[in-house]
Amino acid sequence: MNKVNSTLHHCTLTDKPKPALTVKPQSSVFTGDRVTLSCDVGQLTGWTILWRKDSKSESTGDETKTIESVSVSDEGEYRCRAQRGNYYSEFSNTVKITVKGQSSLTFYTFFNGR
């Protein structure tokens, strides 16, 4: 009878999470408006969020990024990605921020010739 020694190894493979990127109030805003981008990695915790604008690394931080007073230089395509140690998530969907100049209204007062 042959005796075989074996060791059982358990390995779990998981897909990389893909964050969902949302913008409030909307992606088309006026100069001076406030915009908040949210990068949702789901129920997973302990992630550092990496923000990108126009394919360039922009900042690292929380899952929300608020631009208090939008300017034309903030216009572009934003994405986020999560990092925990040496592990990275996929990139999120892309959100395009379009900045329009301030709308202006001109009021005229008309008198009846008196």
C-alpha positions as CSV (number, residue, x, y, z in Angstrom):
1,M,0.0,0.0,0.0
2,N,1.3,3.4,-1.0
3,K,0.9,6.3,1.4
4,V,0.7,9.7,-0.2
5,N,1.4,12.8,1.8
6,S,-0.5,15.8,0.5
7,T,-1.1,19.3,1.7
8,L,-4.3,21.1,0.9
9,H,-4.0,24.8,0.0
10,H,-7.1,27.0,-0.1
11,C,-6.9,29.9,-2.6
12,T,-9.7,32.5,-3.1
13,L,-9.7,34.5,-6.3
14,T,-11.7,37.7,-6.4
15,D,-12.3,40.2,-9.1
16,K,-11.0,43.6,-8.7
17,P,-13.8,45.9,-7.6
18,K,-14.8,48.7,-10.0
19,P,-15.8,51.9,-8.2
20,A,-18.9,53.9,-9.3
21,L,-18.2,57.6,-9.9
22,T,-21.1,60.0,-9.5
23,V,-21.3,63.8,-9.6
24,K,-23.7,66.2,-7.9
25,P,-25.5,68.4,-8.7
26,Q,-24.7,67.6,-12.4
27,S,-21.8,67.4,-14.8
28,S,-22.6,70.6,-16.6
29,V,-22.2,73.6,-14.3
30,F,-21.6,77.3,-14.3
31,T,-18.4,79.1,-13.1
32,G,-18.6,79.5,-9.3
33,D,-20.9,76.5,-8.7
34,R,-20.1,73.8,-6.2
35,V,-19.5,70.2,-7.5
36,T,-19.1,67.0,-5.5
37,L,-17.6,63.9,-7.0
38,S,-18.2,60.6,-5.1
39,C,-16.2,57.4,-5.7
40,D,-18.1,54.4,-4.3
41,V,-16.1,51.2,-3.8
42,G,-19.2,49.5,-2.3
43,Q,-19.2,47.8,1.1
44,L,-15.4,47.4,1.1
45,T,-13.5,49.5,3.7
46,G,-10.0,50.6,4.2
47,W,-9.4,52.0,0.7
48,T,-7.5,55.2,-0.2
49,I,-9.1,56.9,-3.2
50,L,-6.9,58.0,-6.1
51,W,-8.4,60.7,-8.2
52,R,-7.5,61.4,-11.9
53,K,-8.3,64.3,-14.2
54,D,-7.7,63.9,-17.9
55,S,-5.6,60.8,-17.3
56,K,-3.2,62.6,-14.9
57,S,-3.0,61.8,-11.2
58,E,-4.5,64.7,-9.4
59,S,-4.9,63.8,-5.7
60,T,-5.3,61.1,-3.1
61,G,-7.8,61.1,-0.4
62,D,-11.4,60.4,0.6
63,E,-14.2,59.0,-1.5
64,T,-15.7,62.4,-2.0
65,K,-14.0,65.3,-3.8
66,T,-15.6,68.7,-3.6
67,I,-14.8,71.7,-5.8
68,E,-16.2,74.6,-3.9
69,S,-16.1,77.2,-6.7
70,V,-15.7,75.6,-10.1
71,S,-13.6,77.4,-12.7
72,V,-12.8,76.6,-16.4
73,S,-9.6,75.0,-15.3
74,D,-11.7,72.3,-13.4
75,E,-13.3,71.2,-16.7
76,G,-12.3,67.8,-17.9
77,E,-12.8,64.0,-17.5
78,Y,-12.6,62.6,-14.0
79,R,-12.0,59.0,-12.8
80,C,-11.2,57.4,-9.6
81,R,-9.5,54.2,-8.4
82,A,-9.1,52.6,-5.0
83,Q,-5.9,51.4,-3.3
84,R,-5.3,49.3,-0.3
85,G,-1.6,48.5,0.2
86,N,-0.3,47.2,-3.1
87,Y,-3.7,46.2,-4.3
88,Y,-5.6,48.5,-6.8
89,S,-9.2,48.4,-8.0
90,E,-10.2,48.9,-11.6
91,F,-10.7,52.5,-12.7
92,S,-14.3,53.9,-12.3
93,N,-16.5,55.1,-15.1
94,T,-15.6,58.5,-16.5
95,V,-17.5,61.7,-15.5
96,K,-17.0,64.7,-17.8
97,I,-17.3,68.1,-16.1
98,T,-18.3,70.9,-18.4
99,V,-18.0,74.5,-17.1
100,K,-20.1,77.2,-18.7
101,G,-19.5,80.9,-18.1
102,Q,-21.8,82.7,-15.6
103,S,-25.2,83.3,-17.0
104,S,-26.1,87.0,-17.0
105,L,-29.5,88.6,-17.0
106,T,-30.0,92.3,-17.9
107,F,-33.0,94.1,-16.6
108,Y,-34.4,97.1,-18.2
109,T,-36.9,99.5,-16.7
110,F,-39.3,101.2,-19.2
111,F,-41.3,104.3,-18.4
112,N,-44.4,105.5,-20.2
113,G,-42.9,108.8,-21.1
114,R,-43.8,110.4,-17.8
